[in-house]
Amino acid sequence: MKEVTLHLITQDNQPYGSVRKCCEKCGAMTEEGMTFTSDHQVYENPPTDGPKYVRCQDVN
């Protein structure tokens, strides 16, 4: 099964009107096709159904 890297992108600690453009954990810039969540709970406990999600901080 293919692994899918999961990134965390939220508006936490961002000034009003700004848009976060990179992952809070690894710093990767957002790009088309990137798999991300804005929910800390989902990031800490990725879904087990569907593809195998791997948090970006766990990727070597």
N, C-alpha and C positions, 0 to 999 in steps of 0.2 A: 504494500500500500504506500502511496506517495505521501511524504511528509509536507505539511503546509506550515510555513513560518507565520506565527501570529504576533502582531505588533499592537502596542497600546498608544492610542492617539486620543487625547481628551482636551478639554478647554481649561483644565485645572491650572490655576495660577497665571492665566492669560489675561491681559488687559481687555476691557470691553471693546468689542469690534474686531479683535485680532483673530487669526485662524492659525492654529498649530499646524505646522507643515512637516513635522518629523516625529518619530517614535520617541516617547518619553523614556524608554528603557535602553534602546540601542543607538538612537540618534539617526536612524535611516530616514532619508527624505521620502515623503509620500510619492508614490508613482502608480500608474495605472496597473491594475491587477494585484496590488498589494492587499494582503488579508490583514485586517485590523479590527479592533474593537475599541469602544470608548467606555466600556464597562470593566472596572477593576476586578470585579468578581469573576467575570468570564475569562479575563486574562489569567488570573491566578488558578482557575480551574477550567481549562479549555474543554469544549464539548467532546464527548467520546464517540458520538455517532458521526457518520460521514468520514471525511478525510482525517488522517492523524495530524492533529494540531500540535506544533512544538513552539513554545514561547521563544521569542527572539533572544532573550537573555540566557536561554539554555542551549543555543546553537553555538558551536565552536567556530 
